[in-house]
Amino acid sequence: MKRRNFVDIFLGGSLLATIAAFLYPVVRYVLPSRSAGGGVQNSVTAAKAGELPPNTAKVFKFGSAPGVLVNTAEGKLVALSGTCTHLTCTVRFDAETETLFCPCHNGRFDLGGNVLSGPPPRPLETYAVEVSGADIIVSRKS
């Protein structure tokens, strides 16, 4: 093999590898993965019964998104989406006001998911809560 042929093959292979390195992320972004639909769940075990004292909350994973399980001061369990409808920040429970707030732009939601103040355009999605034995099951409302 002559040097000229070796350099041509080496530079051609390098060019192909560079093109592949640029195109691979674009193709991965444009074409959804096969497990993309796997993030949608209908129910999940959010906590154990008795785990949450009154007037506290717990963030749990609901598919690929966060959810918030709140045990009110009266002992009622409420579950909502943990993703703010403004800029998708994770909401937190404020025990003093018994509301959920978004720390990004101070959006506030009541425990029914309704917007009380701030920039969020839509209410939070609410979930059904069921205590089954020792587990607290949260599921999407039909």
N, C-alpha and C positions, 0 to 999 in steps of 0.2 A: 504494500500500500504506500502510495506516495504521500508526502507531507501535505500537499495541496488537497488531496482527497480527504485526509484525516481532518484538516481544519474545516473543510466544507461540511462534513458530517457532524463535527462537534458544534459548529455555529448553527447549523440547521436544527440539531437536537435542542440546543439552548433556546433558540427562538420558539420552538414548539412547546417547551416546558414553560417559558414565560407566558405564552398565550394561554396555555392551560391554567396557569396560576391566576391569571386575571379572569378567565371565564368561569372557573369553578364556583367562586362565591356568587356570581351573578346567577348562574343556573340554580344553585341551592336556594337563593332568595326568590326567584321567579316560580320554581316548581315546588309546591307544598310537599312536605314529607308525608310518608304513609301514616305516621303516628300523630299527625296534626289533629285529627278528630278525637284522639284519645284523651285530650284534656277536658272533654265535656263529660261530666258525671251527673247522674240523677240523684244520688244519695251518698252520704259519707258519714262515718262515725266521727263526730266533732269533739266529743269529750266523754268522760265517764260520769255517771250520775253521782252527785255530791261533790264533784271536783270544783265547781264554781261557787264561792260564797255569794250571798246576796249583794247586789250592786257592784258586780264585777263583770268583766268580759274576757273572752279568749279569742284570739285570732287563730283560725284553722285553715287548712288547705282544702279548697273545694274545686277539684279538678286542677287546672293550672292557675287558678285565681284565688285570692284570699277571701275568706268569709269571716264574719264576726258573730260569735255567740254571746249573748248578753243574758245574765241572770239579774232581773230587775230587783229593786228593793223589796217588792212584794213577793218575789220568788217565781215570777213568770219567766220562762225561757223564750227569747226572741233571737232569730237568726236573720242576718242580712248579708248582702254582698259587701265585701270589704274594700271594693274598688270605687273611689270617688268618680262620679260621672262627669267631672270637669276635666281633670288632666290625669286620671287613673292613678292617683296617689292612694296609698292604703289609709283608710280612716281609722280613728282611734275612739275609744269610749271615754267620755268625761263623766265620772261618777258624781260630781257635784251637781251638774245640770241634767244628768241622765239623758245625754244626747251623744251622737257620734259627730266627730269633727274631723275635717281634713286639714292637716298641718301645712299643706302647701299654700293655700289661699284662704284659710279660715272658713271654709264652707261648713255649715252645720246641718245635721239631719236629726229628726226625731226618731224614736224607736219604731215607728211605722215606715221609716225610709223616706219620709217627705222632707223636702228642702225647707229649712227654717231661715237660713241666711247665706250670703256669699254667692259666688259665681256658678255653682253647679246647675246645669240646665235641666236635669231630670232627677227623679227620686232614685234611691237605691232599690235594688231588687230584694224582695223579702222571700224567705224560705220557710218551709214547713218544718216544725220541730216535733219530734216524737221521742219519748223515753221508752226504750225497749230493754227491759232487764237492767243491766248495769251500764248500758250505753245510751248516749244521747245521739240520735240519728237526725241529721239535717238533710232535707230533700227539696228539690225544686217543686214549686206548686204547679199543679196541672192546669 
